[in-house]
């Protein structure tokens, strides 16, 4: 006899299928849809955040811990902004677009 709730494997399977669907959308954004690179990057970042939230919620068992989920979503965005602030001015100078 196990201590797992009955619906737990089904919940994991549903989360896994959602991750597969998001991955398929990401791949199709690159290979099928020809949209502007900036817009594509925004879509890919949003989809990556969705995947990170799903993984954190269902596979790391953080579903009911709102603060931890907020950190999982917010910290990568903060790091991205800091990286862009540090890199974009130098890239503009190197590319001659200052």
N, C-alpha and C positions, 0 to 999 in steps of 0.2 A: 504494500500500500504506500502511495506517495503522498507528500504533503502539498503537491502542486494543485492549484485550482484547475477545474476542468477546462476552462476556456483559454488557458495560458498558451498552449501550443498554437491554437487558432489565432490568438493575438499576435504572436511572433510571426506566424505565416503572413498575416495581413500586413504587418509592418515590413516584412521582407518583400512582399509584392509591391508595396508602395515605393520602396527603395529601387526595385527593378524598374518600375515605371518612370521614376524621376531620372534614373540613369539613361533610359531609352530616350527621354526628352532631351537630355543633355547631348547625347550622341547625335540625335537628329538635328539639333541646333547647329552643330558643326558640319555635318555631312549633307544634310538635305536642304535646310533653309538658308538662303543667302541674304543675311541681314547685315547691317553695319557692324563693324567690329566692336565699337563702343557699346552699342545696345546688346550685342551678343554677350559681351563680358558682364554686363549688369544682370542679364538673365541667368548666366552661369553662376554668378555669385549668389543670387537669390536661391537658385536650386540647390547649391552646395549648402547653404544655411538650412534649407528645409531638410536635407539629408542628415546634417549634423544634429538637428533637433530631433528627428525621428530616432536616430541611433542613441542619442542621449536619453530620450524618454523611454524607449522600449527595451533596449539591450543593456543599458547601464542602470536601469530601474530608477530613473530620476523623474518619472511621470508626475509624481505628487510633490516634488520639491521645486517650486517655482523659481526660487532664487538661483539654484544651481543651473536650471535651464536658461535663465536669463544670462548668466555668466557664459554658458556654452555658446550662446548666440552673439553676445555683445563683444566678448574679448577678441575674437578673430576680426570683427569689423573695426575695432579700435586699432588693432595692429596693422590692418590694411591701410587705414587712413594715415597712421604714423609713417608707414613705409612709403606711401605715395608722397607725403609731404617731404620726406627726405630724398627721394629719388627723382621726382619730376623736375625740380629746378636744374639739377645737374644734367639730366637727359636733354632738357631744352637747350642748354648751353652747348652740349656736345653735338646736337643736331643742328645748331645754328638758328634756333627759333627763339631767341631771347628778345 
